[in-house]
Amino acid sequence: MSSYSEDDAFEAASIPLSQRAMAARPMPYLDGLNPAQREAVEKLDGPVLMLAGAGTGKTKALTTRIAHLLVSGTAQPNEILAVTFTNKAAREMKNRVSKLMQMPLEGMPWLGTFHAIGVKLLRRHAEMVGLKSNFTILDTDDQIRLLKQLLAAANIDDKRWPARMLSGIIDNWKNRALTPENVPVADSSAFDGKAVDLYAQYQRRMLELNACDFGDLLLHIVTIFQKNPDVLAQYQRWFKYILVDEYQDTNVAQYMWLRLLAGGHKNICCVGDDDQSIYGWRGAEVGNILRFEKDFPGAHVVRLEQNYRSTEHILGAASGVIAANAGRLGKTLFTEAKGGEKVRLIGHWDGEEEARWIGEEAESMQMGTRGLDPMSLDDMAILVRASHQMRSFEDRFLTIGLPYRVIGGPRFYERMEIRDAMAYFRLAVSPTDDLAFERIVNTPKRGLGDKAQQKIQTMARSNGVSLLEGARLVVETKGIGGKGGAELAKLVDGLTRWAAMIRDPQTSHIEAAEIILDDSGYTTHWQNDKTPEAPGRLENLKELVKALEQFENLQGFLEHVSLIMDNESEAEEPKISIMTLHAAKGLEFPAVFLPGWEDGLFPSQRSMDESGLKGLEEERRLAYVGITRAEAICTISFAANRRVYGQWQSAMPSRFIDELPEDHVDVLTPPGLYGGGYGAAGMTGSTLHEEAASANVYNSPGWKRLQSRSGQRGMSQPAEAKNMTIDMTATSSFTAGDRIFHGKFGYGTVMGIEGDKLDIEFDKAGSKKVVAKFVVAADMADDVPF
């Protein structure tokens, strides 16, 4: 067991004279604080909870508190433990403290992320958990490789119980500070009841390798502290002041680690916002912050409620939504900056219409044509609930040449699953595409490793043919045996069948794409994958198939994607940002668009199904985070219809729209367009109707007529729905030469008729085959909202 004296390797150097002298100096850094911030900074002793709302200057208060501890001589640098979640946040904290002290920050060895500090502590006491101090930290790939070995040794089918799934289960247990012997029986049914035993084997193997994973960096320290009271007591004495950023995002292991360390002096200050706890899916426990006063009796709670970011209307709308959550400590944000624009709410016909409108609105704001000063694209952001929503925006922006960036992940057509699917499509259309073949030959896994692929390449080169033809020859000559040979034969046969299917005019290219993804096993691969990313990848594949609806064939779609990706400008020019709501936490923009506020999409149906009321409340917190990212302009939108696999699906406005306070919302959608009654969606007297009518997408007789009689009928179904009051019977009695109108492609002329399909030459969109029920006679166009 390690033992340290308080003046040895713990870096307990005394404060330099220059810093010690500052204790007698004035403290100008306190002058810029509001009363609540100053209270949080000056209340140094005992447990303190700094409940900091969005945009209330919590980083300023936290860093000023650290500076105050040092400048006042209350603590030495090595006596302060300050933890946060990201290296970026840790660097910013250190830089801000240095700036406040007006000198380089010396010392502060214990300011960093949970994992960075965990590594330092574990290297000091590694032998207490069976490690050496020079242990290595395994990355995800190393962990998966090790777990696969254990699964193989236990004769467990890796397809039914993937190693990634086991990795996720073990990580979840470590986040909850559960060692193999402490896992509840109810949690141990996975992997044919062998999950806990596999966890124990994994931990033993890690010790043999003198290695640990990221979860161990805290789990081992918690174990050491629990089993060695003398070691814990040392650190309790040394860490006289503990500060924690983003406390609402802590998991159980981090919570236990902090509680153990704070058990001595109890001088712990936690900064967080229960209303912004949005990471439950990765182990964060909002309950940690909710029970702070119970964990630390006599705790002093300071509410930071003065917002320096957003207008009063944005804060009012956000407060109205979050007030519906039962599990919260409660606070009311306010700002001294009065006025500003109300939150704008607008409904659209479908998702593509939503993307068109936002693109045009962004361009209008950029040019200053909305009566406001011109705004840079860098000042605008589109925040989506799910990554698959990005596709329609990316396609639209690439088409109209609006520069954009995707934050927190690759662009839609650069995502791994999309590139894989596109490679299958490319190979079915063009069998000589060797790059596509190389990408998919062993994706998903078919037992075709490097040796097998070398055989295919050798066969192709020696015969002067493509890799696909080389693979066909390898199959015919039985050059690869076993599972790999059988799977290669299936792939070659499949590609032959898919290529014929694409050439068959009786099979739509959309159906062909679905069959390719299903028959290849690629869809099943992600359905069986148990990692947290898998559901999102499946949604992205659905969105890819949906994108095909706008094209006549698969080749045209592939050409479109190639061209728009090739034309993308990498110039350092202003760009509108697109990201998920989760990725937006901590960021702020003058203008924010929040699309897709529909039940099932947001709040997410999956989240509600898996977590019930707890999941719904986290979704509501996500809505709160989204609204409070906006400084001046916030636009919430939803669509009446979404197309899924070529079929219309009606969408209901999000229940969160019900919770938007009318006083803080302007409705661009006319009352009754969606049947009314949806909270703010049913409001009347919007001041923005005139502005909406002047926007290109609404500047039509149909829109104006709809405004004048908006109470007569709703529009929650597509034009072909049976309950529409418009007489649609004429749609089945067209003849060649008739002029028609289509909601997406505009005006055109019927050139031919095949059953219920019309061959139409559109004025702007060219020749297309369209089902008759999707069009109306040209003279009825004004009666259809478009």
N, C-alpha and C positions, 0 to 999 in steps of 0.2 A: 504493500500500500504506500502510495506517495504521501509525503508529509512536507509541508512548506512553512517556513517562518514568515511572518508578515512583512519582513524587509528583504526577502530574497527574490526569486525568479518571477514573482507576480508583478513585476514592473512597478513596484511601489515607490518609484522615485518621487522625491518631494517636488512640490510646485516650484518652478523657477522663480527667482526673486522678482522678475518683472511682473509675473502674474500675481504673486503674493501681494505686491504693492498695490495692485488694482483694487483690493478690498476696501481701501480708503478713498478710492476715486468716485466721482459722481457716476450715475448709471443712466445715461441719456437714452439707452435702448428701451427703457420703460416708458418713455414719453409717447412713443408711437402706438401704444396699446390702448384698446378700448377698456372700459371698466371690467368686463368679464375676463378678457384676456389677461389683464394685469392681476386679477384675483387668482387665476390659474397659475400664473408665474410665481407670485409671491407666497403662495401657500405651499411651502417646501416640505414640511414634516407631516408624516402620516399618509394614509392612502388617499389619493385624489383621482377622481374620474373627470376627465375633460371631455364632456359630451359635445362634440364639435360638428355642427351641421355643415352641409355642403357650402363651400365658398366663404367660410367664416374665419379663415386665417389660422387654422389649427397648426400648420407647419411653423408659422411665425411664432405662435404661442409656445410650441414645444421647444424650438431652438432657443428662444429667449429664456425659457426656464433653465436649459442647460447652461447658457451663458451666465445667468444669474447665480446659479449654484457655484460656478467657478469664480466669477468676479467678486462675489460677496465673501469668498473664502469658506463657504459652507462645506464644500467638498473638493477633494483633489481629483485630477482627471481620471486616475485609475480606480477611484471609488464610485464612478458612475457607470452603470450598465444601461446602454441605450440601444434598443433593438427595433428593427423594422423588417419589412418583407423583401425589399429589392435592393440591389447594390446601388441603383440610381438614387433611391430615396436616402440611403446611408451617405452617399457622397454629397448630396444636396444638404443634408443635415449638418455634416461636418463643415462644408463651405459657409453655410449661413452662420454657424456659431463663430467661426473665424472672423467673419465680417462684422458681427455684432461686437466682438471683443477688440476689433481693430488691430489684430495681430495674428500671425500664424498660430494655428492651434497645435500645441505641443501635448504629447501624450494621448489620452483618450483611446487606450488600447481596446476598450470594450464597447465601442460604438460600431455596430454592423448589423448584418442580417442574422436571423435565428440560426441559419446553417453555418455561417462564417464563425460565429461565436461558439456554436456547438463543436466545430472542428477543433478550435483552440483548446476548449475544455477537455475534449475526448483525448487529444494527444497527450495531455498532462496525466491522464488517469486510464490510459488504454488497457493496461494490464489487469485492471479490476474487472474487465468484461472479457478477458481472454485474448486481447489484441496486443500487438506491439505498437509503439508510438509512431512507427513509419507506415502504418496501415494505408492501403489505397482505397479510393472511393470509386465504386463501380458506376458506370453510366447505364442508361436504360438498355442498350444493346447487350452489354455484358450480363446484366441481370436476366434478360430473356434467354440468353444462351445457357446460362447456368440452370435456370428453371426447366428448360427443355431437356437437359440431361437428366434432371431428377424425375421428370415425367416419363421419360423413356425407361429409366431404371425401374419405375413403379408400374410399367406396362399400362399406362393411362393414355388413351387416344387423344393426341394433341389436336385433332380436328374437333372433337366433341368438347374437350376441355383445353382451350388454348393457353399457352404459357403467358400471353399478355393478360389474359383474364386472371390467372393466378397472381401475376405481378400486381394487378390492381387491387385484388383482395388483400394481399399482404401489406401493400402500402396503406390501405384503409385501416387495417389493424394497427399498424405502427402510428398512424395519425391519431388513433384513439389510445395510444400508449399501452397496447396489449401485446405482451410477450406470448409465445406459443402456449405456455401453461395457463395463461389467463383468458384465452379466447372463450367466450360463452358458447355453450353447447349449441344454442340456436343458430350460431353463426358458422357452424362447422360442417354443414351438409354438402357443400359444393365438392366437386371432384370425387364423387362417389364416397363422400364422407372422409376423404383423406387429406383435405385441405390443411388442417392443423398439423398433421404429421409431416406434410410437405413443407410447411412453414418452418417446423423445427429442423428438418433436414437442411433446408436452405440456410438457416442461421448457423448450423454446425459447419456446413461447407464454407460459409463466409469466414468463419474463424480460422479454418484450415488454410484458407487463402490469404489470411491477414488482410481482410477487406471488409468494407461496410457499404451500405447504400445511403441515400440521403435521409431516409426515414430513421436509420440507426443513429444518425448524428444527434438527434434529440432523445430517442428511445433509450440509448445506452446511458446518456447522462442522467435521465430520470431514474433509471435503474441504479446507477452508482449513488445518487443522492439518497434514494430510498433505503439502500442496503448499507450505506456508510455515513451515519449521522455526523461523524467527526469531519468528514470532507465537506458535507453540506454546511456545517456550522462555520467552517473557515470562510466559505464564499458568502454566507449570510453576513459575516462580519465585514468582509472586504467590500461587498457591494452595498454601500450605505444608501445609495439612491438608484432606483430602477425606473426607467422611462420606456414606455411601450407605444409604438405608433400603430395605427390601424388595428386596434385591439379587437374590433368586431370580426376580423378575419382569422383570428387564432383558432387552431384546432385543439383537441383535448390534450395532446402531448405538449404543445407549447404552453397551454394553460397550466398544466401540472408543473412544468419546468419553472414557470414564473412564480407560481404560488409557493413552491418550495423555497426558491431564492428569496422571496419577499417575507418569509416567515420570521426573519430576524428583526431588522429595523422597521419593517412594514412601511418604509418610505417608497411606495410604488405609485407612479403616476401613469395611468393608462389613458391614451387619447384615442377616441374613435367615435363612430356614429352608427348606432344600431339600425338606423334607416338606410344605411348603405352596405349592409351585410348581404352580399350577393354571390358568395362562393361556397354555399352549402354543398354543392355537388363535388367539391374537392376537399371536403372535410371541415370547413369552417363552421364554428358553432356560435350562432348569434346569442345563445344562452350565456356564453362567457361574459359578455358585457352586460346583459340584462340582470345577472345576479351579482354584480360587482359589490354592491352595498351589503349583500348578505355574506359574501366571501370575506369582506373586510369591514367588520362592524365599525361604525363611526366614520366611514368614508365621507369625504367632502366632495360633493358633486358640483361642478361648474358647467353651466350651459352656455356655449358659444352660439348665439343666435343671430348676431348681426352679420348679414351677408354682404360681401363686397363684390360679388360677381354679377348677379342677375337683377332684372327689373322686378318691381313689386308684383306684376301680373304673373311672371314666370314662377316666382316664389309662391304666390297664392294658388296657382294651379297645382304645383308640386305638393304643397301642404294639404290641399284638398284630397289628392289621391292617397297619400301615405296615411292620412288620418283614419282610413278604413282598416288599417292593420291593428289587431288587438295586442300582439306581442311587441310592444315598444315602450321606451321610457318617456317619450313625448317631449317635444320642443316646438317652438313656433319661430320660423325664420322671418326676419324683417330687414328692410333696407332703408337707408336715408335717401336713396335716389328714387324719387317718386316719378310716376308717369311711365312712358314707354309703351310699346305695342303689346296688346293682349296676345295670349297664345292662340295660334290660328289652327282651326280644325277643318279638315276638308275630306270629303269622300270622293272616291273615283269609281269609274265603271269596272276596271280590272287592274291587275298589277302592272301591265305594260303602260296603261294610261297614267298610272301613278308615277312611273319612271319618266315618262315624257314630260309630265307637268313639272316635276321637280327639276329636271334638266333645264326647262325653259325658265322656271322661276330663278334658278341659280344664275343663268345668263342675264336675266333682267336685273337682279340684284348687283351683279358684277358691273353692269353698265349704268346703274343708278336710275333705271327707268321706273322704279316703283315709288318715286317721290322721296327716296332716301338717298343719302350720299353713296357713291359707288363703293362696293365692298369687294375685297380681294377673294378669290376662290380659296386661298389659304385660311380664310376666316369662316369657312363653311364646312359642315360635317353632316353626313348621313349616318345615322346610328340604327342598325337593324338588330332584330332579336336573334335571327338565325343566319348563318353565313350563306345559305343558299339564296337568300333574298338579294344578295349582291349582284347576281347574274344579270337581272333585268337592267340594273343601273349601269353596270359595266358595258353591256351591249349598247345601251342608249348613248352613253357618253362617248364610247369609241366611234359610234356612227356619226354623231354630230361634232366630234372633235373637241369635246370638253375635257380638258386635262384632269386626271384624278389620281389618287393614290389609295391603296388598300393598306390599312394599318392593322397590325396584329396577325398577319397571315398573307399568303400569296393571293394574287388575283384569281378570279374564278377559274379561268382556263389554264392557270398554272398549277392548280391543286393536283396532288398526286393522283387521286381517284379519277379526276376529269382527264388528265393526260393518259392514264391507263385506258379508260373507256374510248377516248378519241383514237388511240392506237389500234384498238380492235376495229373501230369503224374504218380507219384509213386502210387497214390491211384487207378488209372485206371489199372495199371499193377498188383498191390498187394492190393486188397480190405481190407485186415486186417491191413493196416498201419495206426494205430490210431493217430500217431503224425501228419501225413499228413492230416488226416481228421480234426483234431483240428485246423490246420492252415487255411484250406480253407472253413470250414463249413459256416462261415459268412464273407468270402472274395471273391467277393465284398459283401457289406451289403445285407443281406437277411431278416432282421428283426429277426434274431436268436441271442438274447442277452444271458447273463449269465444264466438266468432262463431256457430258452429253451435248452441251451446246457447241463445244469444239468439234465434235464429230459432225454435227449439222453443218457448221461453217466449212469444214474440210470437204465434205461431200458437195456443197454448193460451189466452192471454188474450183474443184477438180472437174466439175461438169459445166462450169460457166453458166450457172443458173442462179435464181434468187434463193434466199434462205428458205422461203416457204417450199419451193420446189426441192431444195436440198433435203428438207425435212421429210417430204413425200418419198424421196428416194431412200432415205434412211429407214423409213417405216417399211417400204417394200422389200428392202434387203435385210430387215430385222437387225439393223446395226445397233439398236439400243434395246435391251431386254427389260424384263420386269415391269414394275409399275410405270417407270418413266416412258418405256416404249409404248405401253398401252395408252397412256395419257396423251402422248404425242400423236398417236394415230387418231384419237378422238378430236384433238385440236385441228389436225389437217383436214379430217372429214368435215368438221364444223365450218371451217373457213371456206371450203368448197360449197357447202350448202348455203352459207350466208351470202356468198358472192352471187349465187344463182337467185336467191331470194331478192336481193337488191335490184337485180335486173328484171324481175317479174313485176309487170305493171299492176297486177292484182294485189300486191302486198304494199302497203304504205310504208314509207321510210321510217315513220314513227314506230310502227309495229315491228319492223325489221330491227331497229335499234334495241327495242325491249327484248326481242328474242336473242339477239347477239349477247347482250349483257347477262341474260338468264342462262342460255345454253352453255356459255363459256365458263360458268361457275363464278363469274366475278361478283354478281349480286349476292349470291349465296355466301361467298367469302366474307363480305362485310356484314351480312345478317348473322353469321356465326361468330364474328369478332366481338369480343366482350369489352373492348377498351371504351373509355368515355367518348372517343372521337368517332366511333363507328356509326351511331345514329345520324350524326351530322354529315358523314360521307354518303350515306344512303340518301339523305335529303338532297345533297348536291347532285347525285346521279339522276334523281327524279327531275331536278331542275334542268339538267342537261337535256333529257328527253323532251321536256316541255319546250326548250329553246328550238327544237326541230320543227315545231308547228309553223314557224314563220317562213319555212323554206320548202321548195317543191321536192327536193331530193337530198340524199345524204351527201352527195358530192358537193352540191351547192353550199351546204352548211359548212363542210370542211374547208372549202375555199374561203368562205366568209371569215371563219375564225383565223385562218392563216393570214389573210390580208389585214384584218384589224389588229392582230397582234404584231404584225410586221410594221404597221404604220404608227405604232405607239411611240410617242416622243419622250425621250428621256431627258429632255432639256430641263434645266432648273427654272421652271416657270411656276407660277401659282397653280395649285391643284386643289380641288375639292376632296376632302377626306371621306372614305367609306370604311366603316368598322362596325364590329358588334358592340352592343351595349356593354358587355363585360369588358371589352378592350378599352372602352371610353372612360372608365372610372379613373378619376384623378385629372382628367383633361377638361378643357373648357374652350368654347368657340363663340364668337359673336352671333352666329346663326346656326341653328341646328334643325335638321329635318328628322322626324321620327315616323318612318313609314310602317305599314303592316300592322296597325293596331286592330287586330281582329281576333276574336275568341278562337282558341286552338293554336293560333300562331303566336299571339301575345295577349294574355298569358299562354305559355306553352302548354299544350295538352299533355305532353309527355311528363313535364314537371309536375302538373297537378295529379296525373294518374299515379306517379311514383311516390309522391310525398304528400298528397292531400292538401289540407289547409296550410301546412307548413310550406309546401311548395308554392301555393298561391300567394302567400305573404312574401316569399322571396321574390316572386315575379313582380309583385307590387313595388317592392323596394327597387327592383331593376327599372321600373317605370319612373320612379322618383329620381334615380340616378340619371336617367336619360333626360328628363325635363331640366334638371338642375345643371346640365352641361352647358346650357344656353345662357349667354350673357344678355342679348338684346332681342333676338327673334327666335321663336320656337314654333315649329309647324308640325302638327300631328296629322297623319293621314291614314286612311283605311280604304279598302276596296270592297265593292259589293260582290265581286266574283273573282275567283281564282281558277285558272285552268290546271287540271291535274291529269296527265296522260291523255290530253285532248278532250277531256270532259269538263264542262262547266261545273263548278261547285259554288253554291251561294255561301257568302261569308257574313257573319254577324259582327257588327262593331264590337270592339273589346269592352268587357265590363268595366275596364278602367276609364273608358270615356264617360260612363255614367257618373263617375266620381269627380270629374272636372267641374269646379265651381263656375256657374254661369257668369259671374261678375268678372272673371279673369279670362274668358274665352270669346273669340270672335269666330263665327261659323261661316266659312266660305260656301259650304254646301247648302243649297236652299232647304228650308224646312220641308219635310215630307219626302225628300228625295230617297231616303232610306226608310220610309214609313214613319219617321219621327219616333219620339218616345225613348230614344237612346241617350239619356242624360243631355249633355251639351249638344249632341247631334240633333236633338229635337227643338233647339232654341229658335227663337224668332228675333227679328230686329237686328241682324248682323250688320255692322257698319262696313263690312268688306265686300258686300255683294257687288257693288259697282266696280270695285277693283277686280273681283273675280271675273265679271263679265268682260272686262277689257283684256283679260289674258287670252292669248291665242286659242288655247284649247277650249275655252268656253264662249268664244266670240261667234255664236251661231244663232240662227232663228230658233232652233230647237231648244237651246239653253234658255233663251229669253222667254219662249212660250212656257217652258217648264217652270220658270220662276213665277209666272203669272197665275198658274193653276197648280202650284206645287202641292196643295192639299188634296187634290183629286185622287192621286194614286202614288204608291210607293215604287221603288225600283230596287228591290233586293234580289231580283232574278234577272238572268240574261233576256235578251229580246225574244228568244224563242219560247220562254216559259208560258205555260197555259193560262196563268192567271193575269197576264197583261191585258189591260183594257184596250190597247191598240188592236185593231182587227188585222191579224196576220194571215188570214186565209189566202190572200193573193200570192203569198210566197211560193205556192206549189203550182201556179198556173202561168209561169213565164213562157215566153216564146222567143225564138232567136230574134235579135235586134232590139229587145226591150232594154231600156235604161234602168239600172238598179243602183242601190247604194248599200255598201258594207261598212259596218262600224269601224273597222280597222283599215281597210284598203281604199275606202272612199267610193267615188262614182265609177261606173263601168258599163259595158255593153255585153249582153248575153250573146255569145257566138255559137253555142251548141248546148244540147241537153242530153244527159245520160242518166235516166232514172231520176233520182232525187239530187243528182249533181249537175251543176251548171258550169260550163266552160266560159269564163268571163275574161274579157280584155279590159283591165282596169286602166283608167286614164293615167294614173301615176305609178301604180304598182305592177303593171305588166299583166301577162296572162296567168290565170290561176283557176284551178278547179275548186269550187266551193259548194257545200251542201246548201240547197235552196232555202232552208229555214233560217239561215244566217244572214239573208239579205232581204231588203224591202224594195218596192218600186221607188224610183228616184223621186217621184212627187210626194212620197210619204216620208222622205228623209227627215223633214223638219219635225215630225212627230216622234222621232226616236232620239233619246238623249245620247249624244256622242261627243 
